[in-house]
């Protein structure tokens, strides 16, 4: 398409100041708040996407007619792969798309239905004792130190272990968690250079082979896990032809990546926010009954997926802006979550907010996150155990937060905290 940045488009002022790869909330959200008031749909020449910022417009796109707003752009690479990275992908047969996340009806409907049962709330709730056990085993070795990085020391591995359990990986393989639980968001949603692409693709290839072997094992010997049930749901009762193992491998890969990256980011962002608001952290420590709403407010205020993507299939007018068919949309979920037209004082963090659960941190409509219940559960247990065991924890002063430079997966990569060991409960 012809770039709207050529000068004909009046909606490029904020677009020229907008950095789609800057995840620092103190820079990102003030600019998006300005956009909601003056340019609610603006063009970003950096990535050739239209950015949608208001709550009602975001819900219209995410929940709208898929023949108008297609999910097909959700996993498109922001930066094309270099030849060396492509060669690695081809040699290993890596196929990250299509998957449930970027499919449109009717095929999306059928595939999501097959995942609904294994991802149901009751099945996720059954994981709570294991989450609590793993978390406290980690905390037992940390509470006597007086300091830690919440992400590297605690939050990074626990969600990965839970996902291995859910996806049918034998517990004997848990030692591989640290090797495979790598942050790869910048490969698909950022602009890595060629050296970075090759390094990331090599790590991705190793995990892809692991997923492929896991799927082959479960297709031959099903277990009591989400992937086995997904395989069973895909089977055609009128045919002896098994489901496509390549597609199941793609879904296995996507579930692990999405479930791990988003949960780590959401929990880390939530803890940073809670500890930056010590009165609200103290209120939670004093009253665990606040936990459910604390989780929702953290997901609203510091979502792990602040932006997602759609493709416009025909000319539309959105937020008063004409957008031609074929255009890509960066749907700013994080901005929608702060829209004061829906959330009073939306730029303020408030664990008592009555409509916090209205957030779109898990998307909206037919593609609402399948793992939402598991993410909520993990966040609840982590917040609860940290409040119980380290209520006197506080942020290390004047630390700098780093975020992965990509459009869609955000969370602080370190959150350094400290406490007086003598004051441990």
C-alpha positions in Angstrom: 0.0 0.0 0.0 1.1 3.6 -0.5 2.4 4.9 2.8 0.0 7.4 4.5 3.2 9.1 5.9 3.7 10.6 2.4 2.1 13.8 3.7 -1.5 13.2 2.6 -2.5 11.8 5.9 -3.3 14.2 8.8 -2.9 11.6 11.4 0.9 11.2 11.5 1.9 13.7 14.2 1.9 11.3 17.1 2.9 8.5 14.8 6.2 10.2 14.1 6.9 10.2 17.9 5.6 6.8 18.6 8.2 4.0 19.2 6.4 0.7 18.8 9.3 -1.2 20.4 9.6 0.9 23.6 8.1 -1.0 26.5 8.8 1.4 29.3 5.3 2.3 30.7 6.4 5.8 31.8 7.2 6.7 28.2 4.7 4.6 26.3 1.4 5.3 28.1 1.6 9.1 28.3 1.9 9.3 24.5 -1.0 6.8 24.0 -3.1 8.9 26.4 -2.4 11.9 24.2 -3.4 9.9 21.2 -6.7 8.9 22.7 -7.5 12.6 23.0 -6.2 13.9 19.7 -5.4 11.1 17.2 -7.2 8.0 18.4 -6.2 6.1 15.3 -2.8 7.1 13.9 -0.3 5.7 11.4 3.1 4.5 12.5 5.6 4.8 9.6 8.2 2.7 11.6 6.2 -0.5 11.1 3.6 0.5 8.5 0.7 -0.2 10.9 -2.3 1.9 12.0 -2.4 2.1 15.8 -5.9 1.9 17.5 -5.9 3.4 21.0 -9.5 3.8 22.3 -11.4 1.1 24.3 -14.5 1.0 22.1 -12.5 0.9 18.9 -10.2 -1.8 20.2 -13.3 -3.9 21.1 -14.8 -3.3 17.7 -11.6 -4.6 16.0 -11.0 -7.6 18.3 -14.6 -8.7 18.4 -15.7 -7.6 14.9 -16.5 -9.4 11.7 -13.5 -11.5 10.8 -14.3 -10.8 7.1 -13.4 -7.1 8.0 -10.8 -7.5 10.7 -8.9 -10.7 10.1 -6.6 -12.4 12.6 -4.3 -13.5 9.8 -1.7 -10.8 10.6 -1.3 -11.8 14.3 1.9 -13.8 13.8 3.5 -12.0 10.8 7.1 -11.2 11.3 7.7 -7.5 11.8 11.2 -7.9 10.3 11.7 -10.5 7.5 14.1 -13.3 8.3 17.6 -13.2 6.8 18.7 -16.1 4.5 20.7 -17.9 7.3 17.7 -17.8 9.7 15.4 -19.1 6.9 17.8 -21.9 6.3 17.6 -23.0 9.9 13.8 -22.9 9.8 13.6 -24.9 6.6 16.0 -27.6 7.8 14.0 -28.2 11.0 10.6 -27.8 9.4 9.6 -25.0 11.7 6.1 -23.7 10.9 4.7 -21.2 13.4 1.6 -20.3 11.4 -1.2 -21.0 10.9 -2.1 -21.7 14.5 -5.3 -21.0 16.5 -4.2 -17.5 17.3 -4.1 -16.3 13.7 -6.9 -18.4 12.2 -10.3 -17.0 11.2 -13.7 -18.9 11.2 -14.7 -21.5 10.4 -11.4 -23.3 10.9 -10.6 -21.2 14.0 -14.0 -22.2 15.5 -13.3 -25.9 15.1 -9.7 -25.8 16.4 -10.6 -23.6 19.4 -13.4 -26.0 20.3 -10.9 -28.8 20.4 -8.8 -26.8 22.8 -11.7 -25.7 25.0 -12.0 -28.8 27.2 -8.2 -29.2 27.9 -8.0 -25.5 28.7 -11.2 -25.4 30.8 -11.2 -23.6 34.1 -11.6 -26.7 36.2 -8.6 -28.3 34.7 -6.5 -25.2 35.3 -7.7 -25.0 38.9 -6.5 -28.5 39.5 -2.9 -27.2 39.0 -3.1 -24.9 42.0 -1.4 -27.3 44.5 1.5 -27.9 42.1 1.9 -24.1 41.5 2.0 -23.4 45.2 4.4 -26.3 45.8 6.9 -25.2 43.1 6.7 -21.6 44.2 7.4 -22.3 47.8 10.2 -24.7 47.0 11.9 -21.8 45.2 11.1 -19.3 48.0 12.5 -21.6 50.6 15.9 -21.1 49.1 15.5 -17.3 48.7 13.9 -15.8 51.8 17.1 -16.0 53.8 19.0 -13.9 51.2 17.5 -10.5 51.8 17.4 -9.7 48.1 16.6 -11.2 44.7 15.6 -10.5 41.2 11.9 -11.5 41.2 12.1 -12.5 37.5 15.3 -14.4 37.2 15.2 -16.0 40.7 11.5 -16.8 40.9 9.1 -15.9 38.2 10.8 -17.2 35.2 10.9 -21.0 35.8 7.7 -21.7 37.7 5.3 -21.0 34.8 7.5 -23.0 32.5 7.3 -26.0 34.9 3.5 -25.7 35.0 3.2 -25.6 31.2 5.4 -28.7 30.9 3.0 -30.5 33.2 0.0 -29.2 31.3 1.4 -30.1 27.9 2.2 -33.7 28.8 6.0 -33.4 29.1 7.4 -36.1 31.4 8.6 -34.8 34.7 12.0 -36.4 34.0 12.3 -33.7 31.3 11.8 -30.8 33.7 15.6 -30.1 33.8 15.3 -28.8 30.2 13.0 -25.9 31.3 15.7 -23.3 31.7 17.2 -24.1 28.3 13.9 -23.9 26.4 12.1 -21.1 28.3 13.8 -18.4 26.3 12.4 -15.0 25.5 11.8 -15.1 21.7 9.3 -12.3 21.3 11.7 -10.0 19.6 12.2 -12.6 16.8 8.6 -12.3 15.7 7.5 -8.9 17.1 10.7 -6.9 17.0 13.5 -5.9 14.6 16.5 -8.2 15.5 19.6 -7.9 13.3 20.9 -10.9 11.3 23.2 -12.2 14.1 20.4 -12.0 16.6 18.0 -13.7 14.2 20.3 -16.7 13.7 21.0 -17.1 17.4 17.3 -16.9 18.2 16.3 -19.3 15.4 18.9 -21.8 16.6 17.3 -21.8 20.1 13.8 -22.0 18.6 14.9 -24.9 16.4 16.0 -26.9 19.5 12.7 -26.3 21.2 10.8 -27.1 18.0 12.4 -30.5 17.8 11.5 -31.0 21.5 7.9 -30.1 20.8 7.8 -32.4 17.7 9.1 -35.4 19.8 6.5 -34.6 22.5 3.7 -34.6 20.0 4.9 -37.9 18.4 5.0 -39.5 21.8 1.5 -38.3 22.8 0.0 -39.3 19.4 1.3 -42.8 20.0 0.6 -43.0 23.7 -2.0 -40.4 24.8 -1.9 -39.2 28.4 -4.0 -37.0 30.7 -2.8 -33.7 29.4 -4.0 -30.8 27.2 -2.1 -31.9 24.0 -3.5 -35.4 24.2 -7.0 -34.1 24.6 -6.4 -31.6 21.7 -5.3 -34.5 19.5 -8.4 -36.5 20.4 -10.6 -33.5 19.7 -9.1 -33.1 16.2 -9.7 -36.7 15.3 -12.3 -37.3 12.6 -14.7 -40.1 13.9 -15.4 -41.0 10.3 -11.8 -41.4 9.3 -8.8 -43.4 10.4 -6.4 -40.7 9.2 -4.7 -39.2 12.2 -4.6 -35.4 12.8 -1.7 -33.5 11.2 1.3 -33.8 13.6 2.9 -30.7 12.1 -0.1 -28.6 13.0 -0.2 -30.1 16.5 3.5 -29.3 17.0 2.8 -25.7 16.0 0.0 -25.5 18.6 2.2 -27.2 21.3 4.9 -24.7 20.5 2.6 -21.7 20.6 0.9 -22.7 23.8 4.2 -23.0 25.6 5.7 -19.8 24.2 2.5 -17.7 24.8 1.7 -19.2 28.2 5.2 -18.7 29.5 6.1 -15.3 28.1 2.8 -13.7 29.0 2.6 -15.1 32.5 6.1 -14.1 33.4 5.6 -10.6 32.0 2.2 -10.1 33.6 3.4 -11.2 37.0 6.6 -9.2 36.8 4.7 -6.1 35.7 2.2 -6.6 38.4 4.8 -6.9 41.1 6.6 -3.9 39.9 3.4 -1.9 40.0 2.3 -3.2 43.4 5.7 -2.4 45.0 5.7 1.1 43.4 2.4 1.6 45.3 3.4 0.5 48.8 0.1 1.4 50.4 -1.7 -0.9 48.0 0.8 -3.6 48.5 0.4 -3.3 52.3 -3.4 -3.4 51.8 -3.1 -6.7 49.9 -0.7 -8.2 52.5 -3.3 -7.3 55.2 -6.3 -8.6 53.3 -5.8 -11.6 50.9 -9.5 -11.4 50.0 -8.4 -8.5 47.7 -6.4 -10.9 45.5 -8.9 -11.5 42.7 -9.4 -7.8 42.0 -5.7 -7.1 42.5 -4.9 -9.6 39.7 -7.5 -7.9 37.4 -6.2 -4.4 38.1 -2.6 -5.6 37.4 -3.7 -7.1 34.1 -5.5 -3.8 33.3 -2.7 -1.5 34.3 0.3 -3.5 33.2 -0.8 -6.0 30.6 1.7 -8.4 29.3 0.3 -8.0 25.7 -0.1 -4.3 25.3 -0.7 -4.5 21.6 -1.9 -7.2 19.1 -2.5 -7.2 15.4 -5.2 -7.5 12.8 -5.5 -7.1 9.0 -8.2 -5.0 7.4 -9.8 -7.0 4.6 -11.8 -4.1 3.1 -12.0 -0.3 3.4 -13.2 0.8 6.9 -13.6 3.9 8.9 -12.4 3.5 12.4 -12.2 6.3 15.0 -13.1 8.7 12.2 -10.1 7.6 10.1 -10.4 6.0 6.7 -8.3 2.8 6.5 -7.9 1.1 3.2 -8.2 -2.7 2.6 -5.0 -4.6 3.2 -3.8 -2.3 6.0 -2.4 -3.7 9.2 -3.6 -2.6 12.6 -1.6 -2.5 15.8 -4.5 -2.8 18.4 -3.2 -1.1 21.5 -4.8 -3.2 24.3 -2.8 -1.4 27.0 -4.1 2.0 25.8 -7.7 0.7 25.8 -7.2 -0.5 29.4 -6.5 3.1 30.5 -9.2 4.8 28.4 -10.9 7.2 30.8 -14.1 7.0 28.8 -14.4 3.5 30.3 -12.1 3.4 33.3 -12.4 6.5 35.6 -8.9 7.8 36.4 -7.6 5.1 34.1 -4.0 6.2 34.4 -4.1 5.5 38.2 -3.5 2.1 39.7 -6.3 1.2 42.1 -6.7 -2.4 43.5 -10.2 -1.4 44.6 -11.4 -0.5 41.1 -14.9 -1.8 40.6 -14.7 -2.5 36.8 -11.1 -3.7 36.6 -12.2 -7.0 35.0 -13.5 -5.1 32.0 -9.9 -4.9 30.8 -8.9 -6.3 27.4 -5.5 -7.6 28.6 -6.5 -11.1 27.3 -8.0 -9.7 24.1 -11.7 -9.7 23.3 -14.1 -11.8 21.3 -13.5 -15.1 19.6 -9.8 -14.9 20.2 -10.0 -14.2 23.9 -6.9 -15.9 25.4 -7.5 -19.6 26.1 -4.9 -19.5 28.9 -6.6 -16.7 30.8 -7.7 -18.8 33.7 -4.3 -20.4 34.1 -2.6 -16.9 34.0 -5.0 -15.6 36.6 -4.4 -18.6 38.9 -0.6 -18.4 38.7 -0.7 -14.6 39.4 -3.0 -15.1 42.3 -0.9 -17.8 43.9 2.4 -15.9 43.4 1.0 -12.6 44.8 -0.6 -14.5 47.7 2.6 -16.4 48.7 4.8 -13.3 48.3 2.5 -11.3 50.5 2.4 -14.0 53.1 6.2 -14.7 53.2 7.7 -11.4 52.2 5.2 -8.6 53.1 8.1 -6.3 54.0 9.7 -6.7 50.6 10.4 -3.4 48.7 12.0 -2.4 45.4 15.7 -1.7 45.2 15.9 2.1 44.9 16.7 3.8 41.6 16.9 0.6 39.5 16.5 0.7 35.8 13.9 -1.5 34.1 14.6 -3.2 30.8 11.9 -4.4 28.4 12.2 -6.6 25.3 12.2 -4.3 22.2 9.1 -5.7 20.5 5.5 -4.6 19.8 3.5 -7.1 21.7 5.1 -9.0 24.6 6.1 -6.7 27.5 7.2 -7.1 31.0 10.3 -5.9 33.1 13.1 -8.4 32.5 14.4 -7.8 36.1 12.6 -6.6 39.2 15.1 -6.3 42.0 13.8 -6.4 45.5 15.2 -6.4 49.1 14.0 -7.1 52.6 15.4 -7.5 56.2 15.8 -11.2 56.8 15.2 -10.7 60.6 11.8 -9.4 59.8 10.6 -12.5 57.9 7.3 -13.9 59.2 
